Structure formats: structure tokens, C-alpha cells
Amino acid sequence: MKFISFPTGCFKLIAVLLTLSACSIDTELQQFRDTLPRQIEGLGWPSLSPIRDFAPSRNIAPIPDPRTLAQRAADLRQRANALRGPVLDPARKRAMRAALAQYYQG
């Protein structure tokens, strides 16, 4: 199998994306950018609502958590350990490697 090394592939991908993004600027977009300041000149700013209008009218007490700090820490450790496992299960990994091998052979 022939794989591109990460730095080389990464730099090539960035170069292609930058080239494509530079070519995609449309003349209409440039004209809109140039005429927008003239279109909004003299317009008033919208009136903003004070934040107190959206604040709750009464104090809301937080929902008590019946677990102790040690129990919550243990739950977080358990969740973190679950995330440390492999991203791909072995069957999916084999299938992806087989597909790559077939692609590079064909």
C-alpha cells in the first residue's frame, strides 16, 4: 500500500484548498462588498432590548444533585475511560483497510 505521509499530504491539501478558495471569489461578491457601505450609509441602528427583559422574574434555585462529589468524579472518570478506547472496532478497521488495499491495487 502506498500512503502519503501526513506533513506532505497536509501541505498538498492546504495548497489545493487555498488555490480553490482564491479562484472562487465571484465578481458579484466583490461588487456587493464595494457597494454595501453606500447602501447602509445613514441607516439607524436597531434598538436593542435590555437584558433584564429576558432575565427570569424570580430566582431559580439550582437542582440539587444527590450524588456526592466522589460519585460524580467516579462517573466522570468512567466516561473518560470509555472515550480512551479505539475509535474503530476491529471489524470496521479490517473492512476499511481492505477497501484501501483494493483501491490502491486497482
JOSULGI-V724675 format. One record per backbone hydrogen bond with DSSP energy under -0.5 kcal/mol. CO is the residue of the C=O (numbers start at 1). NH is the residue of the N-H. Records with the same first field share a line. If there is no record, write none. Layout:
BEGIN
CO = NH  NH
END
This chain:
BEGIN
1 = 3
5 = 9
6 = 10
7 = 11
8 = 12
9 = 13
10 = 14
11 = 15
12 = 16
13 = 17
14 = 18
15 = 19
16 = 20
17 = 21
18 = 22
19 = 23
20 = 24
22 = 25
24 = 26
26 = 30
27 = 31
28 = 32
29 = 33
30 = 34
31 = 35
32 = 36
33 = 37
35 = 39
36 = 40
37 = 41
40 = 43
50 = 53
51 = 54  55
59 = 61
64 = 66
68 = 72
69 = 73
70 = 74
71 = 75
72 = 76
73 = 77
74 = 78
75 = 79
76 = 80
77 = 81
78 = 82
79 = 83
80 = 84
82 = 85
89 = 93
90 = 94
91 = 95
92 = 96
93 = 97
94 = 98
95 = 99
96 = 100
97 = 101
98 = 102
99 = 103
100 = 104
101 = 105
102 = 106
END
